[in-house]
Structure formats: structure tokens, C-alpha cells
Amino acid sequence: RLRMWYYKKSMSPRAKTRKGLSTAEILQELDAATVKEELALPVYASHIKSVLFWSGLSKEKKERICESLEILLQDSARHVQLLKHIKTLYLKEAHAK
């Protein structure tokens, strides 16, 4: 039931897009997504690394976790690049109309 509630809740913004967003709203959403991607994961990774120091986990487990975090950070950086590229393409398309 919780999954269904979450699914319905997460669908509400999509319903709005079907009605159509203005160019300014789309750009605002792209900017918000970019900021979240730039800030969220690095902060979480920093906190997790700090907690790992005091965790008592084995060195091997800590290294695996840190390696996974680095992969996530690299993916996050690529997401930022893609969001910026999408914004650039959207602006070109919007100005072409």
C-alpha cells in the first residue's frame, strides 16, 4: 500500500507536464535538478566517509564502500553535465521557434 501511495504521489508532477509547462518553468526545473545533483551526493558522501572512520568496519568493507561512493560521485558529475547539455539544447530549440 505504501508503494502505491508513493507511486500516486510521485505521479502528480507528471500530470502537470502533460498540461504543458512554460519555458521558464522547464528551465527552473532543470536548474533545480542540476543544483540537487551538484550538492546532494557530495554532502552525503562526505558524511558517510566520516561515519566510516568511526564505524568499526573492516578495512576491506570501508574500501568497498568508498569505491562505490566514488562511482556514485562520478555518475553524479556526468548527470550534471547531461542536465546542462539538455538545458542548452532546450534553449536552442526554444529560441528557434
C-alpha positions as CSV (number, residue, x, y, z in Angstrom):
1,R,0.0,0.0,0.0
2,L,2.8,2.4,0.8
3,R,4.4,1.7,-2.6
4,M,1.1,2.5,-4.3
5,W,0.7,5.7,-2.3
6,Y,4.2,6.8,-3.2
7,Y,3.6,6.0,-6.8
8,K,0.5,8.1,-6.9
9,K,2.2,10.9,-5.0
10,S,5.2,10.8,-7.4
11,M,2.9,10.9,-10.5
12,S,1.3,14.3,-9.6
13,P,4.2,16.4,-11.1
14,R,4.0,14.4,-14.3
15,A,0.3,15.2,-14.7
16,K,1.3,18.9,-14.7
17,T,3.8,18.3,-17.5
18,R,1.1,16.8,-19.7
19,K,-0.8,20.0,-19.4
20,G,2.3,21.8,-20.5
21,L,4.9,23.9,-18.7
22,S,6.1,27.3,-19.7
23,T,9.7,27.6,-20.9
24,A,10.6,29.4,-17.7
25,E,9.1,26.6,-15.6
26,I,11.1,24.0,-17.6
27,L,14.3,25.9,-17.2
28,Q,13.6,26.3,-13.5
29,E,13.1,22.5,-13.1
30,L,16.3,21.8,-15.0
31,D,18.2,24.3,-12.8
32,A,16.7,22.8,-9.6
33,A,17.7,19.3,-10.7
34,T,21.2,20.4,-11.5
35,V,21.7,22.1,-8.1
36,K,20.4,19.0,-6.3
37,E,22.7,16.8,-8.3
38,E,25.7,19.0,-7.6
39,L,25.1,19.3,-3.9
40,A,23.3,16.3,-2.5
41,L,25.6,13.4,-3.3
42,P,28.9,15.1,-2.4
43,V,27.4,16.1,1.0
44,Y,26.1,12.6,1.7
45,A,29.4,11.0,0.6
46,S,31.3,13.3,2.9
47,H,29.1,12.3,5.8
48,I,29.3,8.7,5.0
49,K,33.1,8.8,4.8
50,S,33.3,10.5,8.2
51,V,31.0,7.9,9.7
52,L,33.0,5.1,8.2
53,F,36.1,6.3,10.1
54,W,34.3,5.6,13.4
55,S,32.3,2.6,12.2
56,G,34.5,-0.3,13.3
57,L,34.0,-2.0,9.9
58,S,36.9,-3.9,8.4
59,K,39.3,-2.1,6.1
60,E,38.1,-4.1,3.1
61,K,34.5,-3.1,3.7
62,K,35.4,0.5,4.1
63,E,37.4,0.4,0.9
64,R,34.4,-1.2,-1.0
65,I,32.0,1.5,0.4
66,C,34.4,4.3,-0.6
67,E,34.9,2.8,-4.1
68,S,31.1,2.7,-4.5
69,L,30.8,6.3,-3.3
70,E,33.4,7.4,-5.8
71,I,31.4,5.7,-8.6
72,L,28.3,7.5,-7.5
73,L,30.2,10.8,-7.4
74,Q,31.4,10.2,-10.9
75,D,27.9,9.4,-12.1
76,S,26.6,12.5,-10.4
77,A,29.1,14.6,-12.2
78,R,28.0,13.1,-15.5
79,H,24.4,13.8,-14.6
80,V,25.2,17.4,-14.1
81,Q,26.9,17.6,-17.5
82,L,23.9,15.9,-19.1
83,L,21.4,18.3,-17.4
84,K,23.4,21.3,-18.5
85,H,23.6,19.9,-22.1
86,I,19.8,19.3,-22.0
87,K,19.3,22.9,-20.9
88,T,21.5,24.1,-23.7
89,L,19.6,22.0,-26.3
90,Y,16.3,23.2,-24.9
91,L,17.3,26.8,-25.1
92,K,18.4,26.4,-28.7
93,E,15.1,24.7,-29.6
94,A,13.1,27.4,-27.7
95,H,14.9,30.2,-29.5
96,A,14.5,28.5,-32.8
97,K,10.7,28.6,-32.6
